[in-house]
Amino acid sequence: MPAMRQLVLSAVFGAAVAAALPAPLQAAGPNSLSVPAIRPNFSETDRADLKRISTYLNALKSVQGNFTQVNADGRTEQGQFYLKKPGRIRFEYQKPNPNVVVADGTTLAVENSSLKTTDRYPITTSPLRLLLSDNMDLSLDPRVSAIKREAGALLVTARENSGPATGAITLTLADSGGNLELRQWDVVDAQGAHTTVVVKDMQQVADIPANLFVIRDLSPFKRNGR
């Protein structure tokens, strides 16, 4: 279950974006990541690239694809994901993983069909907000702490230093010079645990059924009204 909570942190948007969005969601400890007291001095080139990334992410309205999640312990999970802005995402893991991660716009939940449990987390405290917002400007976002350029790629890092999802998320986007494409996100939680989610076969679709983003309460006690 810790790996699932890491994805929730990831993830999770905005995430994750929350399975492909849950590593442990814990309060900041002595080794917790912290947001710089002074916002980084971004150059004009940095700001231009942050605006390019914002424009690309804002254009991702209704998307589906496949993902591979690499957990902090090295285990690998695979599955399908669905994203619909604002605020909705779903990660379905391949069996035998019993988890489904769902965000319904306000809440991020991990449904475990084996344990018959549904764990809920406020989406407002998740770094996945970077993925789930539909009108962002990263060049003005105080959580954005770094932008890095590699051969054919742009990497942008945002940090969260309060709430249950303290940590950092780094989005990696392929950059052809004219077009951007989201390839993966990496999440590091307050204790330093690292989760990577790689996405592929992403495609914009006309619509995604609304029922995919409904959080189910799997507790038999609550279903029976007890």
Residue frames as a rotation matrix with the C-alpha (Angstrom) as fourth column:
MET 1
0.552 0.834 0.000 0.00
0.834 -0.552 0.000 0.00
0.000 0.000 -1.000 0.00
PRO 2
0.174 -0.528 -0.831 2.86
0.294 -0.778 0.555 2.49
-0.940 -0.341 0.020 0.54
ALA 3
-0.799 -0.496 0.340 3.65
0.445 -0.108 0.889 2.38
-0.404 0.862 0.307 -3.19
MET 4
-0.083 0.856 0.511 0.05
0.936 -0.109 0.334 3.24
0.342 0.506 -0.792 -3.94
ARG 5
0.671 0.317 -0.671 0.16
0.597 -0.767 0.235 6.21
-0.440 -0.558 -0.704 -1.62
GLN 6
-0.375 -0.862 -0.340 3.31
0.331 -0.468 0.820 7.36
-0.866 0.195 0.461 -3.41
LEU 7
-0.686 0.151 0.712 1.42
0.711 -0.065 0.700 7.49
0.152 0.986 -0.063 -6.64
VAL 8
0.508 0.849 -0.145 -1.33
0.859 -0.486 0.163 9.52
0.068 -0.207 -0.976 -5.01
LEU 9
0.287 -0.520 -0.805 1.44
0.272 -0.762 0.588 11.95
-0.919 -0.387 -0.077 -4.09
SER 10
-0.788 -0.591 0.175 2.60
0.291 -0.105 0.951 11.68
-0.543 0.800 0.255 -7.66
ALA 11
-0.393 0.854 -0.341 0.50
0.881 0.244 -0.406 11.41
-0.263 -0.459 -0.848 -9.58
VAL 12
0.589 -0.641 -0.493 -2.00
-0.253 -0.725 0.641 13.17
-0.768 -0.253 -0.589 -9.96
PHE 13
0.287 -0.955 0.073 -2.62
-0.839 -0.214 0.500 16.30
-0.462 -0.205 -0.863 -12.48
GLY 14
-0.334 0.654 0.679 -2.16
-0.910 -0.411 -0.052 17.88
0.245 -0.635 0.733 -9.96
ALA 15
-0.519 -0.701 0.490 -1.95
-0.851 0.475 -0.222 14.87
-0.077 -0.532 -0.843 -11.30
ALA 16
-0.385 -0.443 -0.810 -1.61
-0.764 0.645 0.010 12.03
0.518 0.622 -0.587 -10.67
VAL 17
0.406 -0.903 -0.139 -2.16
-0.491 -0.088 -0.867 12.15
0.771 0.420 -0.479 -11.52
ALA 18
0.147 0.986 -0.075 -2.94
-0.893 0.100 -0.438 9.49
-0.424 0.132 0.896 -6.12
ALA 19
0.410 0.621 0.668 -1.49
0.700 0.256 -0.667 3.26
-0.585 0.741 -0.330 -8.27
ALA 20
-0.063 -0.631 0.773 -0.35
0.889 -0.388 -0.244 5.83
0.454 0.672 0.586 -10.85
LEU 21
0.227 -0.017 0.974 -0.85
-0.192 -0.981 0.028 8.51
0.955 -0.194 -0.226 -8.43
PRO 22
0.955 0.105 0.279 -0.19
-0.283 0.024 0.959 7.00
0.094 -0.994 0.053 -4.97
ALA 23
-0.336 -0.845 -0.417 4.10
0.369 0.290 -0.883 6.75
0.867 -0.450 0.214 -2.34
PRO 24
-0.255 0.445 -0.859 3.44
0.963 0.197 -0.183 7.30
0.088 -0.874 -0.479 1.35
LEU 25
0.123 0.371 0.920 1.34
0.194 -0.919 0.344 10.38
0.973 0.136 -0.185 2.03
GLN 26
0.255 -0.127 -0.958 2.93
0.959 0.159 0.234 11.52
0.122 -0.979 0.163 5.23
ALA 27
0.993 0.074 -0.092 3.56
0.094 -0.967 0.236 14.81
-0.072 -0.243 -0.967 6.95
ALA 28
0.496 -0.859 0.128 6.95
-0.270 -0.293 -0.917 16.42
0.825 0.420 -0.377 6.47
GLY 29
0.849 -0.319 -0.422 9.68
0.529 0.494 0.690 14.94
-0.011 -0.809 0.587 8.61
PRO 30
0.476 -0.729 -0.493 13.22
0.053 -0.535 0.843 16.04
-0.878 -0.427 -0.216 9.43
ASN 31
-0.606 -0.735 0.303 14.35
0.322 0.121 0.939 15.16
-0.727 0.667 0.164 5.89
SER 32
0.369 0.880 0.299 11.38
0.674 -0.032 -0.738 16.76
-0.640 0.474 -0.605 4.18
LEU 33
-0.420 -0.402 0.814 11.72
0.873 -0.424 0.241 18.75
0.248 0.812 0.529 1.00
SER 34
0.018 0.406 -0.914 11.19
0.605 -0.732 -0.314 22.47
-0.796 -0.547 -0.258 1.40
VAL 35
0.635 0.257 0.728 10.18
0.742 -0.463 -0.485 25.23
0.212 0.849 -0.484 -0.93
PRO 36
-0.498 -0.861 0.105 12.88
0.801 -0.503 -0.325 27.91
0.333 -0.078 0.940 -1.30
ALA 37
-0.068 0.445 -0.893 12.07
0.712 -0.605 -0.356 31.02
-0.699 -0.660 -0.276 0.72
ILE 38
-0.149 -0.053 -0.987 12.94
-0.482 -0.868 0.120 33.09
-0.863 0.494 0.104 -2.36
ARG 39
0.805 0.515 0.294 11.49
0.018 0.474 -0.880 32.22
-0.593 0.714 0.372 -5.73
PRO 40
-0.019 -0.862 0.507 14.15
0.751 0.322 0.576 31.09
-0.660 0.392 0.641 -8.25
ASN 41
-0.022 -0.101 -0.995 15.44
-0.396 -0.913 0.101 33.76
-0.918 0.396 -0.019 -10.60
PHE 42
0.251 0.170 0.953 14.12
0.676 0.674 -0.298 32.45
-0.693 0.719 0.054 -13.90
SER 43
-0.777 -0.552 -0.302 15.63
0.107 -0.588 0.801 33.89
-0.620 0.591 0.516 -17.07
GLU 44
-0.144 0.715 -0.684 13.54
-0.849 -0.444 -0.286 35.09
-0.508 0.539 0.671 -19.98
THR 45
-0.503 -0.099 -0.859 14.29
-0.652 0.695 0.301 31.77
0.567 0.712 -0.414 -21.72
ASP 46
-0.979 0.163 -0.123 13.11
0.203 0.717 -0.666 29.88
-0.020 -0.677 -0.735 -18.62
ARG 47
-0.466 0.853 -0.237 9.88
-0.224 -0.373 -0.900 31.85
-0.856 -0.366 0.364 -18.51
ALA 48
-0.185 0.368 -0.911 9.28
-0.981 -0.121 0.150 31.35
-0.055 0.922 0.383 -22.21
ASP 49
-0.723 -0.125 -0.679 9.72
-0.272 0.956 0.114 27.58
0.635 0.267 -0.725 -21.82
LEU 50
-0.892 0.446 -0.067 7.45
0.223 0.307 -0.925 27.53
-0.393 -0.841 -0.373 -18.75
LYS 51
-0.210 0.838 -0.504 4.78
-0.661 -0.501 -0.558 29.28
-0.720 0.216 0.660 -20.78
ARG 52
-0.381 0.017 -0.924 5.24
-0.820 0.456 0.346 26.73
0.427 0.890 -0.160 -23.61
ILE 53
-0.937 0.006 -0.349 4.77
0.143 0.918 -0.369 23.90
0.319 -0.396 -0.861 -21.12
SER 54
-0.668 0.730 -0.145 1.72
-0.071 -0.256 -0.964 25.63
-0.741 -0.634 0.223 -19.64
THR 55
-0.184 0.592 -0.785 0.13
-0.947 -0.320 -0.020 26.03
-0.263 0.740 0.619 -23.07
TYR 56
-0.582 -0.100 -0.807 0.72
-0.470 0.851 0.233 22.34
0.664 0.515 -0.542 -23.82
LEU 57
-0.948 0.198 -0.251 -0.64
0.319 0.637 -0.701 21.10
0.021 -0.745 -0.667 -20.49
ASN 58
-0.537 0.788 -0.301 -3.66
-0.380 -0.545 -0.747 23.42
-0.753 -0.287 0.592 -20.69
ALA 59
-0.262 0.403 -0.877 -4.49
-0.958 0.003 0.288 21.89
0.119 0.915 0.385 -24.09
LEU 60
-0.868 -0.035 -0.495 -4.70
-0.020 0.999 -0.036 18.36
0.495 -0.021 -0.868 -22.63
LYS 61
-0.397 0.817 0.418 -8.44
-0.894 -0.447 0.025 18.32
0.207 -0.364 0.908 -21.98
SER 62
0.623 0.630 0.464 -9.55
-0.661 0.741 -0.119 14.72
-0.419 -0.232 0.878 -22.47
VAL 63
-0.042 -0.838 -0.544 -6.76
-0.915 0.251 -0.316 12.15
0.401 0.484 -0.777 -22.73
GLN 64
0.846 0.176 0.503 -6.24
-0.398 0.837 0.376 8.43
-0.354 -0.518 0.778 -22.36
GLY 65
0.248 -0.819 -0.518 -3.21
-0.740 0.185 -0.647 6.20
0.625 0.544 -0.560 -22.60
ASN 66
0.732 -0.118 -0.671 -1.08
0.364 0.900 0.239 3.55
0.576 -0.419 0.702 -20.91
PHE 67
0.501 -0.598 0.626 1.36
-0.776 -0.630 0.019 3.88
0.384 -0.495 -0.779 -18.05
THR 68
0.312 -0.503 -0.806 4.22
0.491 0.812 -0.316 2.07
0.813 -0.297 0.500 -16.35
GLN 69
0.756 -0.019 0.654 4.84
-0.516 -0.632 0.578 2.87
0.402 -0.775 -0.488 -12.70
VAL 70
0.004 -0.819 -0.573 8.21
0.331 0.542 -0.772 2.19
0.944 -0.187 0.274 -11.10
ASN 71
0.899 0.438 -0.004 7.90
0.115 -0.228 0.967 2.15
0.423 -0.869 -0.255 -7.31
ALA 72
0.523 -0.710 0.472 10.52
-0.835 -0.538 0.117 3.14
0.171 -0.455 -0.874 -4.76
ASP 73
0.266 -0.403 0.876 11.34
-0.471 0.738 0.483 -0.54
-0.841 -0.541 0.006 -4.13
GLY 74
-0.711 -0.626 -0.320 11.93
-0.538 0.192 0.820 -1.18
-0.452 0.755 -0.474 -7.85
ARG 75
-0.428 0.627 0.651 8.66
0.544 0.754 -0.369 -3.01
-0.722 0.196 -0.664 -8.47
THR 76
-0.963 0.090 -0.254 6.91
-0.259 -0.576 0.775 -2.21
-0.076 0.812 0.578 -11.74
GLU 77
-0.242 0.948 0.206 3.18
0.403 0.291 -0.868 -1.84
-0.883 -0.127 -0.452 -12.32
GLN 78
-0.996 -0.029 0.090 1.32
0.094 -0.368 0.925 -1.22
0.006 0.929 0.369 -15.57
GLY 79
-0.265 0.964 -0.036 -2.14
0.703 0.168 -0.691 -0.12
-0.660 -0.209 -0.722 -16.56
GLN 80
-0.269 0.303 0.914 -4.34
0.788 -0.476 0.390 2.40
0.553 0.826 -0.111 -18.33
PHE 81
-0.604 0.107 -0.790 -5.13
0.544 -0.668 -0.507 5.98
-0.582 -0.736 0.346 -17.40
TYR 82
0.037 0.689 0.724 -7.84
0.877 -0.369 0.307 8.48
0.478 0.624 -0.618 -18.27
LEU 83
-0.671 -0.287 -0.684 -7.65
0.597 -0.756 -0.268 12.22
-0.440 -0.588 0.679 -17.70
LYS 84
0.001 0.700 0.714 -10.40
0.803 -0.426 0.417 14.79
0.596 0.572 -0.563 -18.06
LYS 85
-0.889 -0.406 -0.212 -9.97
0.454 -0.723 -0.521 18.36
0.058 -0.559 0.827 -16.95
PRO 86
-0.086 -0.738 0.669 -10.53
-0.701 -0.432 -0.567 19.96
0.708 -0.518 -0.480 -14.65
GLY 87
-0.209 -0.141 0.968 -9.48
-0.978 0.028 -0.207 17.71
0.003 -0.990 -0.144 -11.81
ARG 88
0.684 0.567 0.459 -10.41
-0.581 0.804 -0.126 14.21
-0.441 -0.180 0.879 -12.96
ILE 89
-0.204 -0.764 -0.612 -8.07
-0.907 0.383 -0.176 11.29
0.369 0.519 -0.771 -13.51
ARG 90
0.768 0.438 0.468 -8.27
-0.569 0.802 0.182 7.50
-0.296 -0.406 0.865 -13.28
PHE 91
-0.341 -0.874 -0.346 -5.51
-0.918 0.389 -0.080 4.87
0.204 0.290 -0.935 -13.12
GLU 92
0.802 0.575 0.161 -6.51
-0.590 0.805 0.064 1.25
-0.093 -0.146 0.985 -13.65
TYR 93
-0.223 -0.948 0.227 -3.79
-0.901 0.289 0.322 -1.25
-0.371 -0.133 -0.919 -12.75
GLN 94
-0.018 0.120 -0.993 -3.32
-0.627 0.772 0.105 -4.56
0.779 0.624 0.062 -14.46
LYS 95
0.901 0.341 0.269 -4.21
-0.429 0.602 0.674 -7.60
0.068 -0.723 0.688 -12.37
PRO 96
-0.060 0.602 -0.796 -3.29
0.803 0.503 0.320 -8.90
0.593 -0.620 -0.514 -9.87
ASN 97
-0.969 -0.240 -0.052 -2.96
0.226 -0.790 -0.570 -5.33
0.095 -0.564 0.820 -8.55
PRO 98
-0.272 0.952 -0.141 -6.39
0.961 0.275 0.005 -4.70
0.044 -0.134 -0.990 -6.96
ASN 99
-0.302 0.076 -0.950 -6.14
0.495 -0.839 -0.225 -0.91
-0.815 -0.538 0.216 -6.90
VAL 100
0.101 0.301 0.948 -7.85
0.886 -0.461 0.052 1.81
0.453 0.835 -0.314 -8.90
VAL 101
-0.598 -0.301 -0.743 -6.89
0.609 -0.774 -0.176 5.46
-0.521 -0.558 0.646 -8.34
VAL 102
0.008 0.719 0.695 -9.62
0.905 -0.301 0.301 8.01
0.426 0.627 -0.653 -9.06
ALA 103
-0.834 -0.103 -0.541 -9.84
0.337 -0.872 -0.354 11.79
-0.436 -0.478 0.763 -8.77
ASP 104
-0.096 0.927 0.362 -13.32
0.992 0.117 -0.037 13.27
-0.076 0.355 -0.932 -9.13
GLY 105
0.218 0.125 0.968 -12.39
0.443 -0.897 0.016 16.95
0.870 0.425 -0.250 -9.18
THR 106
0.489 -0.020 0.872 -12.07
-0.652 -0.673 0.350 17.50
0.580 -0.739 -0.342 -5.44
THR 107
0.509 -0.227 0.830 -10.97
-0.660 0.515 0.546 14.18
-0.552 -0.826 0.112 -3.94
LEU 108
-0.122 -0.606 -0.786 -8.28
-0.817 0.511 -0.267 11.66
0.564 0.609 -0.557 -4.83
ALA 109
0.479 0.415 0.773 -9.15
-0.799 0.572 0.188 8.09
-0.364 -0.707 0.606 -3.81
VAL 110
-0.665 -0.616 -0.422 -7.51
-0.703 0.707 0.075 4.66
0.252 0.347 -0.903 -3.84
GLU 111
0.472 0.861 0.191 -10.03
-0.880 0.474 0.039 1.85
-0.057 -0.187 0.981 -4.23
ASN 112
-0.716 -0.698 0.003 -8.78
-0.698 0.716 -0.019 -1.61
0.011 -0.016 -1.000 -3.25
SER 113
0.170 0.871 -0.461 -11.14
-0.825 0.381 0.417 -4.33
0.539 0.309 0.784 -4.50
SER 114
-0.205 -0.318 -0.926 -9.29
0.153 0.924 -0.351 -7.02
0.967 -0.213 -0.141 -2.52
LEU 115
-0.900 -0.192 -0.392 -9.46
0.410 -0.059 -0.910 -5.30
0.151 -0.980 0.132 0.87
LYS 116
0.080 0.979 0.189 -12.82
0.865 -0.162 0.474 -3.65
0.495 0.126 -0.860 0.09
THR 117
0.049 -0.147 -0.988 -11.47
0.728 -0.671 0.136 -0.25
-0.683 -0.726 0.074 1.11
THR 118
0.420 0.020 0.907 -11.57
0.700 -0.644 -0.310 3.28
0.578 0.765 -0.284 -0.31
ASP 119
-0.028 -0.531 -0.847 -8.97
0.855 -0.452 0.255 5.72
-0.518 -0.717 0.467 1.01
ARG 120
0.665 0.404 0.628 -9.54
0.678 -0.681 -0.279 9.41
0.315 0.611 -0.726 0.24
TYR 121
-0.301 -0.781 -0.548 -7.17
0.825 -0.501 0.262 12.38
-0.479 -0.373 0.795 0.07
PRO 122
0.614 0.509 -0.604 -7.84
0.174 -0.833 -0.525 16.06
-0.770 0.218 -0.600 -0.76
ILE 123
0.493 -0.412 0.766 -6.64
0.869 0.191 -0.456 16.76
0.042 0.891 0.453 -4.28
THR 124
0.918 -0.092 0.387 -5.73
-0.045 -0.991 -0.129 20.31
0.395 0.102 -0.913 -3.32
THR 125
0.611 -0.729 0.309 -2.70
-0.576 -0.141 0.805 19.03
-0.544 -0.670 -0.506 -1.40
SER 126
0.490 -0.407 0.771 -1.36
0.499 0.856 0.135 16.87
-0.715 0.318 0.623 -4.23
PRO 127
-0.426 -0.718 -0.550 1.40
-0.197 -0.520 0.831 17.87
-0.883 0.462 0.080 -6.66
LEU 128
-0.534 0.286 0.795 -0.84
0.764 0.566 0.310 16.27
-0.361 0.773 -0.521 -9.30
ARG 129
0.410 0.692 -0.594 -2.53
0.355 -0.721 -0.595 19.63
-0.841 0.033 -0.541 -9.51
LEU 130
-0.398 -0.638 -0.660 0.07
-0.432 -0.504 0.748 20.40
-0.809 0.583 -0.075 -12.19
LEU 131
-0.985 0.013 0.170 -1.58
0.144 0.598 0.788 17.81
-0.092 0.801 -0.591 -14.40
LEU 132
-0.403 0.915 -0.004 -5.18
0.909 0.400 -0.112 18.37
-0.101 -0.049 -0.994 -13.45
SER 133
-0.128 0.329 -0.936 -5.50
0.162 -0.924 -0.347 22.15
-0.978 -0.196 0.065 -13.72
ASP 134
0.195 0.278 0.941 -6.93
0.940 0.221 -0.260 23.48
-0.280 0.935 -0.218 -16.95
ASN 135
0.771 0.031 0.637 -5.77
0.301 -0.898 -0.321 27.10
0.562 0.439 -0.701 -16.80
MET 136
0.661 -0.601 -0.449 -2.25
0.560 -0.003 0.828 27.30
-0.499 -0.799 0.335 -15.40
ASP 137
0.775 -0.592 0.221 0.74
-0.209 -0.570 -0.794 29.55
0.597 0.570 -0.565 -15.93
LEU 138
0.681 -0.534 -0.501 3.82
0.717 0.626 0.307 27.82
0.149 -0.568 0.809 -14.58
SER 139
-0.223 -0.811 0.541 5.90
0.582 -0.556 -0.593 30.95
0.782 0.183 0.596 -15.08
LEU 140
-0.184 0.247 0.951 3.87
-0.558 -0.823 0.106 32.55
0.809 -0.511 0.289 -12.27
ASP 141
0.741 0.531 -0.411 3.35
-0.037 0.643 0.765 29.49
0.671 -0.551 0.496 -10.05
PRO 142
0.336 -0.647 0.684 5.30
-0.910 -0.410 0.059 29.86
0.242 -0.643 -0.727 -6.77
ARG 143
0.701 -0.057 0.711 5.55
-0.314 0.870 0.380 26.06
-0.640 -0.490 0.592 -6.45
VAL 144
0.907 -0.406 0.114 7.70
0.287 0.396 -0.872 25.80
0.309 0.824 0.476 -9.58
SER 145
0.757 -0.644 -0.107 11.28
-0.081 -0.255 0.964 25.56
-0.648 -0.721 -0.245 -8.34
ALA 146
-0.345 -0.937 -0.050 13.32
-0.252 0.041 0.967 24.58
-0.904 0.346 -0.250 -11.41
ILE 147
0.895 0.432 -0.112 13.34
-0.247 0.271 -0.931 24.09
-0.372 0.860 0.349 -15.15
LYS 148
-0.108 -0.959 0.261 16.02
-0.295 0.282 0.913 22.05
-0.949 0.021 -0.314 -16.87
ARG 149
0.653 0.243 -0.718 16.89
-0.746 0.042 -0.664 21.36
-0.132 0.969 0.209 -20.49
GLU 150
-0.121 -0.662 0.739 18.28
-0.141 0.749 0.648 18.06
-0.983 -0.026 -0.184 -21.72
ALA 151
-0.919 -0.259 -0.297 18.80
-0.321 0.056 0.945 16.76
-0.228 0.964 -0.135 -25.24
GLY 152
-0.691 0.686 -0.227 15.30
-0.024 0.292 0.956 16.70
0.722 0.666 -0.185 -26.73
ALA 153
0.027 0.720 -0.694 13.54
0.822 0.379 0.425 17.25
0.569 -0.582 -0.581 -23.41
LEU 154
-0.321 -0.018 0.947 12.32
-0.426 -0.890 -0.162 19.84
0.846 -0.455 0.278 -20.92
LEU 155
-0.244 0.214 -0.946 12.01
0.770 0.636 -0.055 19.05
0.590 -0.742 -0.320 -17.21
VAL 156
-0.233 0.235 0.944 10.02
-0.413 -0.902 0.123 21.21
0.880 -0.361 0.307 -14.79
THR 157
-0.550 -0.060 -0.833 9.96
0.634 0.620 -0.463 20.66
0.544 -0.782 -0.303 -11.02
ALA 158
0.043 0.594 0.803 7.34
-0.447 -0.708 0.547 21.86
0.893 -0.383 0.235 -8.54
ARG 159
-0.796 -0.373 -0.477 7.47
0.270 0.486 -0.831 21.46
0.542 -0.791 -0.286 -4.77
GLU 160
0.391 0.888 0.241 4.77
-0.116 -0.212 0.970 21.22
0.913 -0.407 0.020 -2.10
ASN 161
-0.642 -0.763 -0.074 5.95
0.009 0.089 -0.996 21.97
0.767 -0.640 -0.050 1.44
SER 162
-0.713 0.453 0.534 2.72
-0.662 -0.184 -0.727 21.69
-0.231 -0.872 0.431 3.41
GLY 163
0.347 0.925 -0.157 -0.18
-0.938 0.342 -0.061 19.30
-0.002 0.168 0.986 3.85
PRO 164
0.542 -0.045 0.839 -0.15
-0.314 0.915 0.252 15.49
-0.780 -0.400 0.481 3.67
ALA 165
0.837 -0.192 0.512 1.48
0.527 0.532 -0.663 15.36
-0.145 0.825 0.547 0.22
THR 166
0.643 -0.679 -0.354 4.70
-0.494 -0.721 0.486 17.19
-0.585 -0.137 -0.799 0.97
GLY 167
0.127 -0.654 0.745 7.26
0.531 0.680 0.506 16.53
-0.838 0.331 0.434 -1.74
ALA 168
-0.275 -0.294 -0.915 8.25
-0.583 -0.706 0.402 17.35
-0.765 0.644 0.023 -5.29
ILE 169
0.503 0.411 0.760 7.07
0.416 0.656 -0.630 16.38
-0.758 0.633 0.159 -8.75
THR 170
-0.431 -0.665 -0.610 9.15
-0.384 -0.476 0.791 16.64
-0.817 0.575 -0.050 -11.93
LEU 171
0.715 0.661 0.225 7.44
0.005 0.318 -0.948 16.50
-0.699 0.679 0.224 -15.31
THR 172
-0.526 -0.849 0.046 9.51
0.005 0.051 0.999 15.38
-0.850 0.526 -0.023 -18.29
LEU 173
0.658 0.743 -0.124 8.33
-0.055 -0.117 -0.992 16.48
-0.751 0.660 -0.036 -21.72
ALA 174
-0.119 -0.625 0.771 9.85
0.872 0.306 0.382 15.52
-0.475 0.718 0.509 -25.06
ASP 175
0.440 0.177 -0.881 10.75
-0.068 -0.971 -0.229 18.70
-0.895 0.161 -0.415 -26.95
SER 176
0.272 -0.277 0.922 11.12
0.896 0.421 -0.138 18.59
-0.350 0.864 0.363 -30.72
GLY 177
-0.838 -0.545 -0.033 11.65
0.508 -0.801 0.317 22.33
-0.199 0.249 0.948 -30.87
GLY 178
-0.739 0.650 0.178 8.12
-0.385 -0.624 0.680 23.00
0.553 0.434 0.711 -31.98
ASN 179
0.353 0.910 -0.217 6.02
-0.393 0.355 0.849 20.43
0.849 -0.214 0.483 -30.16
LEU 180
-0.590 -0.431 0.683 5.98
-0.800 0.192 -0.569 19.11
0.114 -0.881 -0.458 -26.60
GLU 181
0.263 0.673 -0.692 4.77
-0.346 0.735 0.583 15.73
0.900 0.086 0.427 -25.38
LEU 182
0.303 -0.079 0.950 4.43
-0.951 0.035 0.306 14.54
-0.057 -0.996 -0.065 -21.79
ARG 183
-0.032 -0.417 -0.909 6.57
-0.446 0.819 -0.360 11.43
0.895 0.394 -0.212 -21.26
GLN 184
-0.026 0.009 -1.000 6.75
0.705 0.709 -0.012 10.89
0.708 -0.705 -0.024 -17.51
TRP 185
0.417 -0.001 0.909 6.58
-0.540 -0.805 0.246 12.37
0.731 -0.593 -0.336 -14.04
ASP 186
-0.263 -0.607 -0.750 8.76
0.473 0.596 -0.649 11.62
0.841 -0.525 0.130 -11.04
VAL 187
0.630 0.519 0.577 7.65
-0.298 -0.525 0.797 12.14
0.717 -0.674 -0.176 -7.46
VAL 188
-0.515 -0.730 -0.450 9.82
0.331 0.315 -0.890 12.34
0.791 -0.607 0.079 -4.36
ASP 189
0.585 0.807 -0.084 7.96
0.366 -0.170 0.915 12.37
0.724 -0.566 -0.395 -1.06
ALA 190
0.728 -0.228 0.646 8.95
-0.569 -0.727 0.384 13.95
0.382 -0.647 -0.660 2.25
GLN 191
0.675 -0.474 0.565 10.94
-0.264 0.560 0.785 10.86
-0.689 -0.680 0.253 3.23
GLY 192
-0.231 -0.840 -0.492 12.83
-0.778 -0.144 0.611 10.71
-0.584 0.524 -0.620 -0.08
ALA 193
-0.233 0.216 0.948 10.91
0.341 0.931 -0.129 7.77
-0.911 0.294 -0.290 -1.60
HIS 194
-0.596 -0.154 -0.788 10.91
-0.607 -0.557 0.568 8.02
-0.526 0.816 0.238 -5.39
THR 195
0.012 0.648 0.761 8.14
0.433 0.683 -0.588 6.93
-0.901 0.337 -0.273 -7.79
THR 196
-0.784 -0.270 -0.559 8.25
-0.382 -0.501 0.777 7.26
-0.490 0.822 0.290 -11.58
VAL 197
0.213 0.864 0.457 5.24
0.264 0.400 -0.878 7.09
-0.941 0.308 -0.143 -13.89
VAL 198
-0.847 -0.481 -0.226 6.00
-0.137 -0.213 0.967 6.74
-0.514 0.850 0.115 -17.61
VAL 199
0.218 0.976 0.001 3.12
-0.137 0.032 -0.990 7.39
-0.966 0.216 0.140 -20.01
LYS 200
-0.896 -0.439 -0.065 2.78
-0.134 0.128 0.983 6.19
-0.423 0.889 -0.174 -23.60
ASP 201
-0.692 0.633 0.348 0.18
0.669 0.380 0.639 5.86
0.272 0.675 -0.686 -26.34
MET 202
-0.489 0.509 -0.709 -1.37
0.338 -0.639 -0.691 9.12
-0.805 -0.577 0.140 -25.14
GLN 203
-0.764 0.283 0.580 -4.20
0.542 -0.207 0.815 10.36
0.351 0.936 0.005 -27.31
GLN 204
-0.811 0.575 -0.102 -6.74
-0.456 -0.733 -0.505 13.12
-0.365 -0.363 0.857 -27.11
VAL 205
-0.753 0.639 0.157 -10.27
0.653 0.694 0.304 11.73
0.085 0.331 -0.940 -27.30
ALA 206
-0.403 0.675 0.619 -13.62
0.086 -0.645 0.759 13.37
0.911 0.359 0.202 -27.90
ASP 207
0.220 0.497 0.840 -14.91
-0.848 -0.328 0.416 12.43
0.482 -0.804 0.349 -24.47
ILE 208
-0.803 -0.402 -0.439 -14.47
-0.088 0.809 -0.581 10.02
0.589 -0.428 -0.685 -21.58
PRO 209
0.113 0.939 -0.324 -17.48
0.353 0.267 0.897 8.53
0.929 -0.216 -0.301 -19.75
ALA 210
0.048 -0.034 0.998 -18.20
-0.670 -0.742 0.007 10.47
0.740 -0.670 -0.059 -16.57
ASN 211
0.907 0.402 0.125 -18.72
-0.357 0.578 0.734 7.27
0.222 -0.711 0.668 -14.57
LEU 212
0.408 -0.837 -0.364 -15.00
0.541 0.543 -0.642 6.50
0.735 0.065 0.675 -14.80
PHE 213
-0.569 -0.653 0.500 -14.38
0.050 -0.635 -0.771 9.38
0.821 -0.413 0.394 -12.39
VAL 214
0.476 0.756 0.450 -16.95
-0.568 -0.126 0.813 8.41
0.671 -0.643 0.369 -9.78
ILE 215
-0.656 -0.713 0.247 -15.36
-0.626 0.331 -0.707 7.30
0.422 -0.618 -0.663 -6.50
ARG 216
0.282 0.739 -0.611 -16.89
-0.179 0.667 0.724 4.07
0.942 -0.095 0.321 -5.23
ASP 217
-0.088 -0.237 0.967 -17.12
-0.995 -0.026 -0.097 3.35
0.049 -0.971 -0.233 -1.52
LEU 218
-0.176 -0.071 -0.982 -16.12
-0.428 0.904 0.011 -0.31
0.886 0.423 -0.189 -1.39
SER 219
-0.899 -0.151 0.411 -16.79
-0.437 0.260 -0.861 -0.76
0.023 -0.954 -0.300 2.33
PRO 220
-0.562 0.734 -0.381 -19.55
0.353 0.630 0.692 -3.37
0.748 0.254 -0.613 2.73
PHE 221
-0.487 0.365 -0.794 -20.51
0.832 -0.085 -0.549 -1.76
-0.267 -0.927 -0.262 6.05
LYS 222
-0.695 0.203 -0.690 -21.20
-0.168 -0.979 -0.119 1.62
-0.699 0.033 0.714 4.52
ARG 223
-0.844 0.402 -0.354 -23.00
-0.347 0.095 0.933 0.09
0.409 0.911 0.059 1.55
ASN 224
-0.404 0.705 -0.583 -25.30
0.637 0.674 0.373 -1.69
0.656 -0.221 -0.721 4.00
GLY 225
0.239 0.521 0.819 -25.88
-0.119 -0.822 0.557 1.53
0.964 -0.231 -0.135 5.93
ARG 226
0.794 0.013 -0.607 -24.12
0.565 0.351 0.747 0.34
0.223 -0.936 0.271 9.09
